[in-house]
Amino acid sequence: MEIEEEQETISKYQRLESLHLSGSTKSPETFSLARTWVADCLKNHSKCNTPSEGTWYPTRLLDLDQPTLEESTTVQLVETKITPPSGPYTTLSHCWGNGHSLTLNRETYQELLGGVPLSSLPQTFQDALHVSHQLGVRYLWIDAMCIFQDAGDIWDWGSEVSLMHRVYSNSRCNIVAAETPNSHHSVFNSRDPSTMLPPIAEVTLPSSRQGNSKLTARYDISNVLFWRQVEESRINQRGWVKQERFMSPRALHFGAEQLFWECREKNAAEMNPDGLGLHATSGIFKSNYVDSRDRPRDDVLALNGYFPWVYLVDGYTSCALSFPSEKLIAFSAIAKQVAAVFNDQYVAGMWRRFLGGQLIWSESNRSKPTCYDTYIAPSWSWMSVKGRINSSTNNWSSLIRVEDYELQYVTDDRMGAISGGWLRLIRSLKRMKLLRWSNDELEFRSWTLVVSGLEAKSKRSENPWSVFLDDVLKDYEEESKNGILYCMPAKNETVLKNLGTQYDVLLFKLLDATKGTFQRIGLANALEGEVGHMFTFDPADEGTYPCVEYKDGLHTICIL
């Protein structure tokens, strides 16, 4: 076995040394490799070729029915219901930047139907058509060219966006302009092949064979870093692209130095054409959700669980969106795909089955304002705040019982934009005060809690509470004085044996005492040994606290 491993390592290094990279990602060699990856995936990857609903096409496609590509080559927009396509189509993921020289709108519609010269399109779009042509695919879908971009045409935009999960999941391959800042830049890049061989570590070890001989092998030490070029590329910092990437069965990432391949069974690059191994942010999650559709529901939960959802949320909330109003919409395609596996109700970025536990989230951006100027989602949803979300993969149980919820939607899409909503919770409610502990308003230990008039029992000099406010710059001194701040224990679990049990507590501000409505304002946690007495103490007046109903020591409240 050791001899075989040694030979494989040396053989792999020799293959790396023998790679003949071209001076550009637009070379015949690069396109030949791309075709090889696609063909291998279509032939051998069962996870990437799941049974479809039948032949499905987007509403519109760009048609490049030409044997060769020149600047004068005609590109035509087709309405697929009027002119049914034949064969596969590709899609494009790109950064919009500051506008396009040509997009689909009411003024350009007839012109595009009649056909326009390839040279009239933005450079990124020209390159995407070139890649599609090299793959032998006649049709290409580009959002800017296949969805009406008129400012007032909400109907077409909303209708097409609701189909985004089908647009990308039914494509032959997604073409990713990984480093272009806008559509006027080329997806292709020049490079110096001599600088691209990975660093090699030479290791000499005692041989397992007889005698005192030694074996020397050389190891490529950069593989673990290779995929960062994809994860940290410009395009993958955009919120919309998360769902485009998740839904696509295959993707070609045109990076700054080389071409990368991504599918549900293989990640690869020009420097590692045989594969890099799957990464959690790509193929593993994709195949988990896609493969699970026909399994029994309990099996799905056991094998895949809801745990990958936490990482999807983490990745999405770390990305940027040009328009906050699109936050739910830009995640809806992923939600629709996952819903088919979970067989569960989607609730503003969370899932009904374990909704109580999923309320235990916090916003990790402590350096800038975290609240939106306009309404995006109810305060109990992580969709309601800016920035990256922290949420444990263990948050699938809770002390809180979610009795019911209701959401109002902007359109008929039940996974799209929200105009209002509420959540009804049942648990003992506690009155609290938020007191300033330090002057560093951006530090999560700058606040401490006094619950039911009780302070923490801490032998330490530091604040036992970690307080994560949804609006990090908000001062709650006035609300504390007015007695309108409340909290509700949401979870207690052992974090580390030597530390003991931790309490997670949801923080609320009273909105309407007569209706028992509150707004979530944050999350706090501390060790049970220091704060547990606060939540086992029942004040004599707790039955008078504002709520929808008080029964058997439990409050039913409504969170907006």
Beta strands, then each sheet from edge to edge (+ up, - down):
strand 1: 60-63
strand 2: 74-79
strand 3: 89-93
strand 4: 116-117
strand 5: 139-141
strand 6: 173-177
strand 7: 200-206
strand 8: 214-220
strand 9: 250-254
strand 10: 259-263
strand 11: 267-269
strand 12: 346-347
strand 13: 350-351
strand 14: 362-363
strand 15: 389-390
strand 16: 401-409
strand 17: 418-427
strand 18: 430-436
strand 19: 447-451
strand 20: 466-469
strand 21: 485-496
strand 22: 500-512
strand 23: 517-527
strand 24: 549-551
strand 25: 554-559
sheet 1: 4+ 2- 1+ 5- 3- 6- 9- 10+ 11-
sheet 2: 7+ 8-
sheet 3: 12+ 13-
sheet 4: 14+ 15-
sheet 5: 16+ 17- 25+ 23+ 20-
sheet 6: 16+ 17- 25+ 24-
sheet 7: 16+ 17- 25+ 23+ 22- 21+ 18- 19+
end
